[in-house]
Amino acid sequence: MMSESSINMEDASIHAPRIGFCAPNISTKNTTLDAAEKGCWGGHGIGKGVAHTNCSGSGGAHGGAGGYGISIHGKACHWHVPQPYSWNESAQYEGSAGGAALPYLSSLGGNGGGIIWLIASQMIELQDSLVDVRGGAGKTYKGHQIGSGGGAGGSLHIMSRAIAGNAVLDASGGDGSAFGGGGGSGGRLVAMLLTSFNSTSHEHQSINWNGTIKLEGGKGGRRDVHIPDALPEAIKEKNKTALAQFIPSKDKLHELEDL
């Protein structure tokens, strides 16, 4: 959605695979922008999870590598993982789906997260709101003790002269299913602040931002669903958390250091 005047949303709820707003000012209050689990679906994505022979499905990749599934028959599974991907300085890809426990049931892998862009020439203010591109959890199939991977988080791209508010920005990966599905990686967050040539203005651009950012990868699924605390450390080893990437352009963009 584009507007020559300000966009103001209060008590709103928007659900879509791709959500975008462009205006001089953007403000939300008690609003949900939801693209969670609306990215790449089972068996799809640049970094889609895999279910190698004798291994539970790995998590999908995006901002980080997908977590690997556990071994079913003592075979090594840690190298069967998808790798991170991006394009230039933007966040513009969906999160990839997790690997399915059964190749003919690709929907068992968690969906990746979708894409949300917020672009304002002046101010973005997000109060008591949720901006959500989480990946979905992997699923098990009745009668099969093999896990599926979680989907990777999607993309959040923010550009403005200033940002304020206490919103939750969530691009975390989905959990792997029971029986050792790998966790999906965190997504990709790029936030750019348009600056003036006066460097003294830089510190004021995000001084009123005290929101929460979630970019962690999903948890690996338990090996045995009958043992609540049986979470193998090996599952978590390569379930990398994607780091926020605040990247300035070559001319007038300033790094958003306070997020």
C-alpha positions in Angstrom: 0.0 0.0 0.0 1.3 3.4 -1.0 0.1 6.8 0.2 1.1 10.5 -0.2 -0.2 11.1 3.3 0.5 9.3 6.6 -0.7 5.7 7.1 -2.2 5.2 10.6 -3.4 1.8 11.8 -5.1 1.2 15.2 -6.6 -2.1 16.4 -5.9 -3.5 13.0 -5.0 -7.1 12.0 -3.6 -7.8 8.5 -2.7 -11.3 7.4 -1.0 -12.0 4.1 2.1 -13.6 2.6 3.6 -10.2 1.6 2.7 -7.0 3.4 4.2 -3.6 2.4 3.5 0.1 3.3 5.2 3.2 1.8 4.3 6.7 3.0 5.8 9.8 4.6 4.8 8.5 8.1 3.7 5.1 9.2 2.2 4.5 12.7 0.5 1.5 14.3 -1.1 1.0 17.7 -2.3 -2.4 19.0 -1.9 -3.8 15.5 -0.8 -7.1 14.0 1.0 -7.4 10.7 1.1 -11.1 10.2 3.1 -13.0 7.5 4.0 -15.8 9.9 4.2 -19.3 8.2 3.1 -17.7 4.9 6.4 -18.0 3.0 7.6 -21.1 1.2 5.6 -24.2 1.9 6.7 -27.8 2.3 9.3 -28.9 -0.2 10.0 -25.4 -1.5 12.5 -22.6 -1.0 16.1 -21.7 -1.9 17.2 -23.2 1.4 14.5 -25.9 1.8 15.2 -28.5 4.5 16.2 -32.0 3.5 15.4 -35.5 4.8 18.4 -37.6 4.0 18.2 -41.4 4.3 18.4 -42.4 7.9 18.0 -38.8 9.1 15.1 -36.8 10.4 14.2 -33.7 8.3 16.5 -30.7 8.7 15.2 -27.2 9.3 14.8 -24.6 6.5 17.5 -22.0 6.0 17.4 -18.2 5.4 19.3 -15.8 7.7 21.3 -18.8 9.0 21.8 -22.5 8.3 18.9 -24.9 9.0 19.4 -27.2 12.0 20.1 -30.8 11.1 17.8 -33.7 12.0 19.0 -36.5 14.3 20.3 -39.8 13.1 17.8 -42.7 12.8 20.3 -45.5 12.5 23.5 -44.0 13.8 24.4 -42.3 10.5 26.0 -38.9 10.4 23.4 -36.2 9.6 25.1 -32.9 10.4 26.3 -32.1 6.9 22.8 -32.5 5.4 21.7 -29.0 6.1 20.7 -26.1 3.8 22.7 -22.9 3.8 21.8 -19.2 4.3 20.9 -17.0 1.4 20.3 -13.3 0.7 20.5 -10.7 -2.1 22.5 -7.5 -1.8 21.5 -5.2 1.2 17.8 -5.9 1.2 15.5 -8.4 3.0 13.3 -9.7 0.2 13.1 -13.5 0.3 10.6 -15.8 2.0 11.9 -18.2 4.6 12.4 -21.7 3.2 10.3 -24.7 4.4 11.6 -27.4 6.7 12.4 -30.9 5.4 9.6 -33.5 5.6 10.0 -36.7 7.5 8.4 -38.5 4.5 9.2 -37.4 1.0 5.7 -38.0 -0.3 4.2 -35.8 2.5 6.2 -32.5 2.0 3.6 -30.6 4.0 5.0 -32.1 7.2 7.9 -29.6 7.0 7.1 -26.3 8.6 6.3 -23.4 6.3 8.8 -20.5 6.0 7.9 -17.0 7.1 6.6 -14.3 4.6 7.8 -10.8 3.8 7.0 -7.4 5.4 8.4 -4.0 4.2 7.8 -0.7 6.0 9.2 2.3 4.2 8.7 5.9 5.3 10.5 9.1 4.3 10.0 10.6 7.9 8.9 8.4 10.8 7.9 4.8 11.6 6.2 4.4 15.0 5.1 1.0 16.1 3.3 1.0 19.5 2.0 -2.2 21.2 2.1 -4.0 17.9 3.4 -7.2 16.4 5.3 -7.5 13.1 5.5 -11.2 12.5 7.3 -13.3 9.8 8.0 -16.4 11.9 8.6 -19.8 10.4 6.2 -22.7 11.2 6.9 -25.8 13.3 7.6 -29.2 11.7 5.0 -32.0 12.1 5.1 -35.7 12.7 3.0 -38.4 10.9 1.1 -41.0 12.8 2.9 -44.3 13.1 6.3 -42.9 11.9 9.0 -42.1 14.5 10.9 -39.7 12.3 10.9 -36.0 12.6 10.3 -33.0 10.2 12.2 -29.7 10.2 10.8 -26.3 11.1 10.5 -23.5 8.6 12.9 -20.6 8.5 11.9 -17.0 9.5 11.0 -14.6 6.6 12.1 -11.0 5.8 11.6 -7.7 7.6 12.8 -4.6 5.7 12.5 -1.2 7.5 13.6 2.1 6.0 12.8 5.5 7.6 14.4 8.7 8.8 13.5 7.7 12.4 11.9 4.8 14.3 10.1 4.7 17.6 7.8 2.4 19.6 7.8 -0.8 21.6 6.7 -3.3 19.0 7.8 -6.9 18.7 9.6 -7.7 15.4 9.6 -11.5 15.1 11.5 -13.4 12.4 12.4 -16.5 14.4 12.5 -20.0 13.0 10.0 -22.7 13.6 10.8 -25.7 15.9 11.5 -29.1 14.6 8.9 -31.8 15.3 9.2 -34.7 17.8 11.6 -37.5 16.9 14.5 -35.1 16.1 13.4 -32.7 13.4 15.8 -29.8 12.9 14.9 -26.3 13.8 14.4 -23.6 11.1 16.9 -20.8 11.0 16.0 -17.2 12.0 15.0 -14.9 9.2 16.6 -11.7 7.9 16.0 -8.2 9.2 17.4 -5.1 7.5 16.8 -1.7 9.0 18.0 1.5 7.3 17.8 5.0 8.7 17.9 7.9 6.2 20.2 10.5 7.5 21.1 14.1 7.0 24.7 15.4 6.4 24.7 16.5 10.1 26.1 13.7 12.0 24.8 15.1 15.3 21.3 14.0 14.2 22.2 10.3 14.0 21.8 9.4 17.7 18.3 10.9 17.8 16.9 8.7 15.0 16.3 5.6 17.1 16.4 7.1 20.6 12.7 6.4 21.1 12.8 2.8 20.0 12.6 0.2 22.8 11.0 -2.7 21.0 11.9 -6.4 20.9 13.6 -8.2 18.1 13.4 -12.0 17.7 15.7 -13.7 15.2 16.6 -16.9 17.0 16.5 -20.3 15.2 13.9 -22.9 16.2 14.5 -25.7 18.6 15.3 -29.2 17.5 12.7 -31.8 18.2 13.0 -34.4 21.0 14.4 -37.8 20.1 11.8 -39.6 22.2 8.5 -37.9 22.9 8.1 -40.0 26.1 11.2 -38.3 27.7 10.3 -34.6 28.1 13.9 -33.5 28.8 15.5 -35.6 26.1 16.7 -32.8 23.8 20.0 -33.9 22.2 22.6 -31.2 22.3 23.7 -32.3 18.8 20.5 -31.0 17.3 21.2 -27.5 18.6 24.8 -27.4 17.5 24.1 -26.2 13.9 20.8 -24.6 14.6 22.3 -21.2 14.0 20.7 -17.9 15.0 20.5 -15.3 12.2 22.0 -12.0 13.3 20.1 -8.8 12.5 21.7 -7.1 9.6 21.6 -3.3 9.8 23.3 -2.2 6.6 23.7 1.3 5.4 23.8 2.2 1.7 26.8 3.8 0.0 25.6 7.4 0.4 23.1 8.6 2.9 22.0 5.7 5.1 23.0 5.3 8.7 23.3 2.1 10.6 20.5 1.5 13.1 22.8 0.7 16.1 20.2 0.8 18.9 18.0 -2.0 17.6 
